[in-house]
Amino acid sequence: MPYAYDDDNIFAKILRGEIPNTTVVETEHTLAFEDIRPQAPVHVLVIPKGRYVNFDHFASEASDAELADFNRVVGEVIRKTGVAPEGAEKGYRLLSNAGVDGVQEVPHFHLHVVGGRNLGRMLQPG
Ligand code: AMP
């Protein structure tokens, strides 16, 4: 089934400059910006500039340049926000919600970079 991208989603509006964002890193193919409702001291969203709905869409249809650039930006965000592990300290979590079961709110692929406190276990029961 082809992936249907909604150009009215809020991240598409951010990419078009219609809604402001607090940019952390920007490159040719990728934008990283602060989450508007942070769930930890560090909560940054990394999005490709291309029209991809979720991770599987991005992984299957993005160019090698887009894929490489995205990953480089994620690494840069981790270092820039100071959450990169140092010995027994610090650390972070990367996660991406997709579809109904993943409870994805915004239908433009994004990776959450979360850290700055102990994040506890990955999933809550139930
Ligand atoms: P998800 O449930 O993975 O789709 O998460 C979407 C995320 O986008 C949530 O963490 C929201 O707080 C965040 N978000 C929604 N609107 C904005 C916005 N205008 N700027 C920054 N983050 C946003």
Boltz pocket constraint, residues with backbone or C-beta under 6 A from the ligand:
constraints:
  - pocket:
      binder: B
      contacts: [[A, 10], [A, 19], [A, 20], [A, 21], [A, 34], [A, 35], [A, 36], [A, 37], [A, 38], [A, 45], [A, 96], [A, 97], [A, 102], [A, 103], [A, 104], [A, 105], [A, 106], [A, 107], [A, 110]]
      max_distance: 6.0
